Amino acid sequence: MKSLSQFHWTSAKLSALIVLTVSLSVLLHINTKAENVDNGARLASTEASTVKELEQSNQANLDQRTPAEVLDDLVKIDSTFQRTSSLYAYLDEVSENDLLDLWNRTEDIKRTSIRAHVQTTIVRKIASNNPDQALNWINDVPKIRRTPLLKALFRDWSVIKLDKAVEGAESLNGTDRRAALATILSTRQDLSSSTLIDIARELGLEEFALRQISTREVRRRTEQPSSAWDWLVHDRVDDAKQLNEFKLVASALKEEEGFDVLLQAASLFTGKNDRTALSIVIEDVIATELSDTFDFVRNLSIEERGELPSALAMAATRIDPEIALREIAAWSDDPIYVRLQQIASTTWAQNDPRGMLDKFELVPQFTRGKALDIAFTHLAYVSPQEAINYLKRANQFLSAQALLPSIIAEQWSHTDPEAALEWSKSFAGSNSELRKRLMGRVFRNLIVSDIDRAIEISGEIHSTKTILSEASYDVVVRLAKMGRLDDAIARLPMLDNNARFFAIQRLGHALVEAGEPFAALELGANIPRPDRNVMVTGPVIYFDKVFDLWATRDPKQLFEILPSLATPLLRSLAARPLLDRQKSRPVLSNESVEYAEALLSVNPLPKNLFLLELLQQDEEGLIDGDQIVLPPEMTE
């Protein structure tokens, strides 16, 4: 008994020790966890405090720094929210001069997204107080980057003060005005359509607004395709300007009405010039059922089908040209068969020139010439080497072997005229006629890139003006078209008499167009006459054209110089177009008209000035007028 009690006592002590140990462990774990939580809370509190201090420090720095320093700090902030917050706080305190300085410096921000964000934020901030100033600043931004800024401005401005926003939009032009109006229309959808259209009409953009409103309405009705179709048919927008909307709705409407939707579309686009538009509208309708669509259209009467067969040929060829040509073959007894083959071939060439060239044997024989012309015109421009690679295969189907090389040379010259020239000479080899032809196709664009090289080869090729032999004339004309009038005039002495006359004639016209009519008069003072076997023309014709254009552009200026013109003939040549223009657009006083009439009466002009030119040459002994037999219409 005694020994048993000792055992129990020992057991009790062990149990108590275990409980104590476990209790201490639990207590220690709880205390440790509590301490960790407390430390974490203190750490989080410290971090939050630090962030707040940093933000306050950054803001304090922004408030105290120059606009240049502020901008440097802003571009370093990755967070859009924080950048916006910092910038708004700075804008609340900034002076007008510093604000302008800041805005001007935003153009130097290299990163596009940050520049756009900073500028947009400034615009929206200023819009609430001085939107006119914001608009003035936006107008100084390069045009290509204005649209997002205009949207930001007019989104707020149209809510704050709609009438002033409309006035601001009215001060803009072109795409800027349309961007402003589009923003007003999308922002103020709380207004009635008639009110929005009135605003657009005030801006001269009623049609633009009608399209925007119509598109928005179609989207609202997308779950009811019949309703959306009716809306498109009866709205005030030209159907041809809503092809994407018609296409979207037609595809949805097919689920309700099947191929009958094709007839509805065809009833809207009924003319030959509507074929492409109709093909766009029906493309998604037929996309997965080409054969069934052809069967449906073939079974329609001529009256019902209208332009559907042609539109179907276009759309089907864009989707799968091989199926389209196979289905068209079933129309061989129909009068429309040939036209459908032509449409399919040219559409394939336009849409997929490489694919067509790879399977050219499928193209109907009588359409191959046109199809190759289209395919090579596209391919030679984007990838001349590919076009060259296809040349041998394609020429197997053509008798005119120079056609495709000419297309390659000309199209290649638009992107690299020097390379096109070298290829042309290499390809032509010893064939001098082909060499001239290919070099001629390169010549015009070569003038732009290397005029000295163009002059060097000008003697080898024919002029584009058929009555002239050499292309040196084309160099002068091309320079004039480029606006390099001084360079063109400087090269006149290099031309022979025939080419120089026609070049001066073109330059005289260009000078008047450029606002330099007195230079045109000076240029004509020494104009030569071309050989009579080339054309009967000369100074009379030149000055008549110069004065006629001058009278159209600035009749008052031409009238003022009438007394200073050197000869009675020149004064008459100038007076006549002034009097002619006065009949339709009176700008001269009655006294001025009487003076011009008096000049013309002193030296009356024949109706046909070529006759006057002949008389002038006869008087100068250049021709024998008695030996010339004139047609009745040239005699008076």
MITOR-573936 format. One record per residue (C-alpha): x, y, z. Coordinates in steps of 0.001 Angstrom, whole numbers. Each point is the difference from the previous one (the first is absolute). Layout:
BEGIN
((X; Y; Z))
...
This chain:
BEGIN
((0; 0; 0))
((2771; 2338; 926))
((1898; -848; -3178))
((-3124; 706; -2121))
((-404; 3461; 1516))
((3575; 799; -896))
((-709; -968; -3585))
((-3050; 2243; -153))
((1936; 2882; 1419))
((2719; -428; -2555))
((-2584; -127; -2810))
((-1704; 3114; 1301))
((3269; 1929; 52))
((820; -1060; -3568))
((-3438; 1021; -1239))
((277; 3386; 1684))
((3412; 543; -1539))
((-1301; -840; -3478))
((-2976; 2354; 370))
((2288; 2770; 1231))
((2372; -539; -2900))
((-2812; 69; -2570))
((-1523; 3073; 1622))
((3283; 1843; -104))
((464; -964; -3656))
((-3457; 1251; -933))
((490; 3200; 1941))
((3394; 556; -1626))
((-1506; -602; -3498))
((-2860; 2418; 673))
((2330; 2679; 1306))
((2324; -440; -2992))
((-2876; 226; -2487))
((-1399; 3039; 1724))
((3393; 1639; -113))
((297; -787; -3748))
((-3421; 1472; -655))
((877; 3059; 1983))
((3303; 351; -1830))
((-1792; -414; -3384))
((-2531; 2638; 934))
((2766; 2346; 1092))
((1860; -736; -3267))
((-3089; 601; -2140))
((-685; 3186; 1889))
((3590; 1079; -519))
((-146; -800; -3745))
((-3297; 1868; -444))
((1439; 2934; 1863))
((3108; -123; -2141))
((-2046; -87; -3241))
((-2101; 2897; 1220))
((3116; 1944; 954))
((1520; -760; -3409))
((-3133; 1177; -1800))
((-98; 3143; 2124))
((3702; 470; -625))
((-495; -481; -3766))
((-2872; 2453; 19))
((1986; 2481; 2001))
((2795; -416; -2497))
((-2405; 532; -2922))
((-1365; 3151; 1621))
((3468; 1402; 480))
((1586; -897; -3335))
((42; 1571; -3426))
((-2275; -1417; -2745))
((3021; -1728; -1546))
((823; -1715; 3309))
((-3667; -904; 562))
((-163; -1635; -3400))
((3185; -1942; 660))
((-1562; -1381; 3193))
((-3339; -809; -1630))
((1497; -2116; -2781))
((1763; -2118; 2628))
((-3300; -1007; 1646))
((-1166; -3342; -1392))
((-3410; 27; 1652))
((-2530; 1827; -2172))
((-2171; 682; 3046))
((2855; 1460; 2012))
((1190; 2061; -2982))
((-3512; 1384; -503))
((-390; 762; 3710))
((3340; 1779; 184))
((-655; 1981; -3165))
((-3491; 1087; 1117))
((1364; 1179; 3331))
((2727; 1967; -1760))
((-2484; 1559; -2414))
((-2075; 1286; 2927))
((2871; 2241; 1094))
((1934; 766; -3199))
((219; 3528; -1413))
((-1215; 799; -3515))
((3536; 498; -1315))
((1253; -3249; 1494))
((-3035; -1830; -1389))
((755; 1227; -3500))
((3652; -948; 446))
((-1018; -3466; 1204))
((-2318; -515; -2972))
((2652; 1033; -2516))
((2487; -2380; 1580))
((-2367; -2982; -286))
((842; -179; -3713))
((3524; -1075; 1042))
((-1229; -3131; 1825))
((1406; -2874; -2019))
((-2282; -2789; 1196))
((-3210; 315; -1981))
((-2359; -1448; 2596))
((1291; 2245; 2793))
((-53; 3094; -2215))
((-3600; -725; -998))
((-986; -633; 3625))
((1606; 3184; 1341))
((-1414; 2170; -2801))
((-3479; -1509; 342))
((50; 522; 3767))
((1007; 3651; -433))
((-2727; 530; -2610))
((-2725; -1519; 2185))
((1128; 2036; 3002))
((33; 3256; -1956))
((-3283; -815; -1777))
((-1928; 609; 3218))
((1285; 3580; 294))
((1297; 1188; -3361))
((-900; -2352; -2891))
((746; 2679; -2603))
((3595; 117; 1179))
((215; -3780; -120))
((-1279; 47; -3583))
((2584; 2582; -1007))
((2750; -2163; 1413))
((-1320; -3124; -1723))
((96; 1826; -3342))
((3767; 319; 407))
((409; -3766; 374))
((890; -1904; -3212))
((-3233; -896; -1791))
((639; -3733; 146))
((-154; 116; 3836))
((-2911; 2382; 530))
((-2972; -2370; -67))
((415; -1546; 3516))
((505; 3472; 1469))
((-3045; 1393; -1790))
((-2081; -2922; 1255))
((1144; 628; 3573))
((-801; 3701; -268))
((-3392; -242; -1683))
((-1136; -2893; 2223))
((127; 2325; 3007))
((-734; 3261; -1801))
((-3235; -1280; -1582))
((-1298; -908; 3469))
((1099; 3191; 1723))
((-1035; 2498; -2696))
((-1422; -1521; -3168))
((-532; 3234; -1947))
((3602; 1088; 588))
((1251; -3444; -951))
((-1877; 289; -3311))
((1608; 3398; -598))
((3383; -1554; 705))
((-686; -2826; -2442))
((-1044; 2541; -2615))
((3461; 1596; 180))
((1574; -3287; -1139))
((317; -1438; -3491))
((-22; -3395; -1711))
((720; -3051; 2131))
((401; 2132; 3141))
((-3552; 1296; -307))
((-1333; -3508; -648))
((1833; -1332; 3070))
((-1535; 2745; 2143))
((-3499; -642; -1331))
((317; -3790; 375))
((932; 536; 3655))
((-2938; 2328; 583))
((-2382; -2499; -1620))
((1270; -2939; 2070))
((132; 1980; 3262))
((-3375; 1725; -242))
((-2197; -2964; -839))
((-2444; 1440; 2520))
((-1003; 2522; -2681))
((-2506; -766; -2733))
((1212; -990; -3449))
((-1526; 3165; -1473))
((1994; 2158; 2425))
((3236; -1818; -818))
((-671; 332; -3734))
((-633; 3738; 468))
((3408; 269; 1644))
((1601; -1925; -2835))
((-1765; 2162; -2588))
((1426; 3075; 1709))
((3451; -1541; -468))
((-698; -934; -3624))
((174; -3702; 891))
((-3608; -1104; -112))
((736; -3077; -2121))
((2799; -1018; 2357))
((-2356; 246; 2974))
((-2728; -1948; -1762))
((2452; -2835; -604))
((1180; 1; 3599))
((-3552; -30; 1336))
((-1103; -2666; -2482))
((2909; -2294; 870))
((-783; 366; 3685))
((-3655; -875; -643))
((916; -3083; -2043))
((2152; -1279; 2837))
((-2874; 513; 2389))
((-2236; -2148; -2216))
((2435; -2849; -675))
((-2231; -2504; 1805))
((-2798; 877; -2436))
((1577; -216; -3485))
((-3274; 770; -1848))
((-372; 3192; 1982))
((3652; 917; -568))
((-377; -613; -3760))
((-3124; 2177; -174))
((1869; 2737; 1838))
((2891; -86; -2488))
((-2355; -2; -2983))
((-2023; 2982; 1196))
((2582; 2175; 1755))
((1328; 3155; -1631))
((3475; -1366; -755))
((1097; -1091; -3474))
((-99; -3809; -94))
((3381; -145; -1747))
((1558; 1613; 3086))
((-1359; -2663; 2361))
((1297; -3155; -1639))
((1566; -1394; 3176))
((-3247; 491; 1886))
((-2035; -1634; -2783))
((2483; -2874; -111))
((-301; -605; 3746))
((-3797; 113; 19))
((-372; -2089; -3187))
((2028; -2792; 1576))
((-2264; -1; 3062))
((-3155; 315; -2104))
((887; -3145; -1939))
((-821; -2033; 3117))
((-3581; 1237; -308))
((-541; 275; -3740))
((2581; -2244; -1673))
((1198; 971; -3476))
((-2933; 2384; -449))
((2208; 2559; 1721))
((2011; 62; -3255))
((-3059; 1313; -1826))
((-500; 2686; 2617))
((3609; 1094; -406))
((-232; -83; -3803))
((-3065; 2269; 116))
((2155; 2699; 1621))
((3018; -246; -2300))
((-1423; -205; -3503))
((2548; 1647; -2316))
((3150; -1232; -1707))
((2048; 2321; 2174))
((-1560; -1633; 3084))
((1408; -3477; -634))
((2975; 365; 2317))
((-2178; 1452; 2759))
((-2513; -2826; -320))
((2795; -2591; 66))
((1225; 1420; 3320))
((-3475; -106; 1540))
((-636; -3650; -920))
((3481; -1409; 659))
((-697; -1345; 3492))
((-3416; -1278; -1080))
((1498; -2328; -2620))
((3346; -777; 1657))
((-702; -3584; 1060))
((-2518; -937; -2709))
((1460; 1036; -3339))
((-1444; -2815; -2089))
((-3473; 384; 1505))
((134; 3747; -589))
((874; -454; -3675))
((-2884; -2466; -360))
((-2382; 2493; 1610))
((1070; 2897; -2235))
((14; -2121; -3190))
((-3642; -861; 586))
((-1066; 3641; 232))
((-1533; 1791; -2946))
((2000; 2697; -1768))
((-2262; 2633; 1558))
((413; -1397; 3514))
((3756; -516; -26))
((1030; 3495; -1096))
((3706; 431; 788))
((102; -3023; 2298))
((1908; -2292; -2415))
((2804; 2539; -446))
((170; 791; 3699))
((-49; -3693; 815))
((2911; -641; -2380))
((2038; 2708; 1754))
((-778; -1114; 3538))
((391; -3719; -725))
((3378; 566; -1691))
((1273; 1868; 3033))
((-1053; -2966; 2153))
((1069; -2929; -2246))
((930; 786; -3620))
((166; -3623; -1107))
((-3537; -737; 1176))
((-1187; 3278; -1509))
((1409; -839; -3456))
((-1392; -3521; 169))
((-3471; 1252; 883))
((119; 2710; -2668))
((732; -2697; -2596))
((-3551; -1237; 553))
((-1285; 3301; -1452))
((1501; -712; -3437))
((-3409; 263; -1714))
((-823; 3306; 1679))
((772; 3335; -1766))
((1652; 1145; 3224))
((2574; -2822; -85))
((2852; 1955; -1636))
((-420; 2934; 2337))
((99; -2263; 3070))
((3241; -1590; -1211))
((1554; 3451; -463))
((-1125; 1099; 3446))
((1352; -3137; 1661))
((3383; 254; -1748))
((597; 3671; 786))
((-1247; -395; 3583))
((2401; -2905; 553))
((2882; 2036; -1434))
((-799; 2956; 2259))
((-654; -2001; 3143))
((2688; -2707; -209))
((2478; 575; -2851))
((2422; -2677; 1205))
((-2714; -2623; 320))
((-1313; 819; -3451))
((3446; -195; -1594))
((655; -3351; 1674))
((-3185; -1433; -1544))
((-159; 2122; -3125))
((-1118; -2886; -2180))
((-3390; 227; 1758))
((-533; 3561; -1241))
((-2232; 160; -3110))
((2180; 580; -3041))
((-1622; 3155; -1338))
((338; 1726; 3415))
((3682; -791; 553))
((1521; 3166; -1436))
((-1980; 2309; 2288))
((495; -2281; 3001))
((3786; -66; -502))
((81; 3774; -366))
((-1773; 427; 3340))
((2009; -2679; 1825))
((3403; 1240; -1168))
((-869; 3648; 663))
((-618; -869; 3637))
((2744; -2563; 481))
((2748; 1991; -1738))
((-659; 2932; 2322))
((105; -1944; 3281))
((2550; -2646; -1002))
((1701; 502; -3382))
((2201; -3075; 413))
((-3085; -2186; 409))
((-1451; 1512; -3163))
((3242; -775; -1845))
((-152; -3579; 1237))
((-3512; -371; -1417))
((925; 1661; -3305))
((1130; -3080; -1920))
((-3074; -2010; 972))
((-2410; 2847; -738))
((1498; 818; -3401))
((-909; -3501; -1156))
((-3593; 1221; -133))
((687; 3317; -1830))
((990; 955; -3515))
((1080; 3546; 978))
((3242; -859; 1788))
((860; 3610; 898))
((-3224; 693; 1928))
((905; -1548; 3350))
((3674; 1162; 69))
((-1284; 3540; -619))
((-2361; -299; 2953))
((2808; -1286; 2232))
((2340; 2828; -1035))
((-2579; 2720; 605))
((-1344; -1335; 3306))
((3480; -719; 1343))
((1078; 3529; -900))
((-2476; 1386; 2543))
((2020; -1516; 2847))
((3530; -370; -1417))
((488; 1626; -3409))
((3755; -658; -120))
((-475; -3746; 540))
((-2861; -20; -2507))
((2232; 1697; -2587))
((2823; -2490; 423))
((-2404; -2933; -253))
((-1594; 1490; -3120))
((3335; 272; -1793))
((1037; -3483; 1073))
((-3303; -1596; -973))
((-137; 1698; -3405))
((3554; -1000; -864))
((695; 703; -3677))
((-3663; 684; -811))
((262; 3776; -491))
((-3731; 591; -439))
((-844; -1863; 3195))
((2806; 1849; 1782))
((-1460; 3375; -1010))
((-3473; -1064; 1005))
((993; -1227; 3455))
((2268; 2969; 691))
((-2848; 2283; -1011))
((-2233; -1596; 2644))
((2634; 699; 2674))
((909; 3473; -1220))
((-2602; 2191; 1731))
((756; -1320; 3480))
((3740; 14; -663))
((-188; 3775; -502))
((-1139; 356; 3607))
((2736; -2154; 1530))
((2978; 671; -2302))
((-537; 2795; -2499))
((3547; -190; -1368))
((-483; -3661; -816))
((-3350; 800; -1584))
((1588; 2674; -2203))
((2718; -2452; -955))
((-2502; -2497; -1438))
((-2524; 2553; -1328))
((1590; -63; -3444))
((-557; -3749; -285))
((-3752; -38; 528))
((-3017; 1601; -1596))
((-1859; 2872; 1608))
((-3469; -572; 1388))
((-1046; 2832; -2317))
((-256; -1923; -3249))
((999; 2864; -2286))
((3371; 314; 1765))
((2817; -2453; -483))
((2014; 170; 3229))
((-1064; -120; 3647))
((1997; 3059; 1094))
((-3310; 1889; -215))
((-1461; -2410; 2586))
((2759; 893; 2471))
((-1034; 3661; -46))
((-3710; -800; 240))
((515; -2426; 2864))
((2034; 2573; 1931))
((-2799; 2507; -517))
((-2569; -2471; 1365))
((2210; -500; 3042))
((-65; 3770; 609))
((3687; 389; -870))
((-702; 2789; -2482))
((3421; 1662; 246))
((1747; -3309; -766))
((-2342; -591; -2917))
((629; 3456; -1465))
((3747; -429; 405))
((-104; -3059; -2273))
((-1892; 1663; -2864))
((3208; 857; -1961))
((731; -3729; -270))
((-3118; -557; -2106))
((-407; 442; -3737))
((-2486; 2569; -1327))
((-2911; -2401; -191))
((419; -1379; 3500))
((790; 3434; 1435))
((-3239; 1513; -1323))
((-2195; -2677; 1537))
((1997; 14; 3232))
((-345; 3795; 320))
((-3716; -348; -659))
((-330; -2418; 2919))
((2221; 2117; 2230))
((-1954; 3168; -762))
((-3172; -1682; 1161))
((1776; -1317; 3126))
((1368; 3453; 854))
((-3442; 1594; -125))
((-1368; -2834; 2139))
((2824; 643; 2484))
((-939; 3701; 240))
((2868; 1243; -2172))
((-1715; 1294; -3167))
((2618; 2696; -610))
((2655; -2713; -196))
((-2205; -1717; -2589))
((-34; 3218; -2074))
((3770; 256; 213))
((435; -3647; -931))
((-2165; 422; -3093))
((2011; 2946; -1301))
((2486; -2331; -1687))
((-2211; -2948; -781))
((1038; -1698; -3264))
((-2309; -1243; -2709))
((54; -3736; -621))
((591; -1354; -3480))
((-3048; 339; -2232))
((64; -3694; -781))
((-448; -663; 3739))
((-2851; 2414; 764))
((-1189; 3452; -1039))
((225; 1865; 3272))
((2055; 2682; 1674))
((-13; 3033; 2343))
((-3639; 939; -699))
((-1208; -3353; 1323))
((2358; 200; 2966))
((-1114; 3435; 1168))
((-3654; -775; -621))
((201; -2963; 2413))
((1968; 2007; 2587))
((-2463; 2902; -56))
((-3007; -2305; 69))
((1222; -1707; 3188))
((1041; 3320; 1514))
((-3467; 1464; -626))
((-1511; -2975; 1825))
((2289; 241; 3028))
((377; 3754; 489))
((-1913; 2127; -2549))
((591; 3278; 1859))
((3765; -491; -24))
((-39; -776; -3724))
((-2084; 3102; -701))
((2458; 2199; 1906))
((2918; -1014; -2217))
((-1853; 450; -3316))
((1523; 3429; -774))
((3543; -1274; 648))
((-154; -2850; -2532))
((2467; 613; -2811))
((-2149; -371; -3128))
((-3623; 534; -1101))
((-195; -3744; -720))
((938; -921; 3570))
((-2480; 2541; 1397))
((-2757; -1476; -2160))
((930; -3563; 989))
((-259; 1015; 3671))
((-3186; 2059; -391))
((-2049; -2719; -1700))
((24; -2582; 2862))
((-712; 2802; 2470))
((-3153; 919; -1913))
((-974; -3653; -387))
((293; -602; 3757))
((-1897; 3182; 762))
((-3131; -1486; -1574))
((-213; -2852; 2515))
((1910; 1460; 2955))
((-98; 3791; -54))
((2823; 1514; 2057))
((1004; 3029; -2098))
((-1673; 3381; 147))
((-1925; 1324; -3020))
((2836; 2426; -668))
((2534; -2840; 1))
((-2134; -2054; -2376))
((-206; 2944; -2411))
((3781; 373; 95))
((548; -3696; -796))
((-2540; 166; -2825))
((1811; 3013; -1455))
((3318; -1910; -3))
((-1601; -2939; -1763))
((-1590; 2230; -2621))
((3376; 1531; -868))
((1396; -3461; -753))
((-2914; -2406; -572))
((753; -3710; 235))
((-1344; -2792; -2191))
((-1958; -2761; 1692))
((2588; -2537; -1071))
((3394; 1022; 1374))
((1837; -2537; -2141))
((-996; 2199; -2951))
((1524; 2979; 1802))
((3179; -2017; 557))
((178; -733; -3730))
((-485; 3672; -811))
((2801; 916; 2397))
((2360; -2494; -1625))
((-1001; 1265; -3448))
((805; 3592; 1009))
((3380; -1102; 1330))
((751; -1789; -3275))
((162; -3398; 1640))
((-2708; -1398; -2269))
((-1659; 939; -3251))
((-3637; 557; 901))
((-1091; -67; -3645))
((1159; -3610; -282))
((-2004; -1206; 2985))
((-3491; -1390; -516))
((-2005; 332; 3215))
((-3072; -2054; 926))
((-3258; 1990; -16))
((-313; 20; 3815))
((3298; 1962; 258))
((-1031; 2772; -2367))
((-2233; 2937; 750))
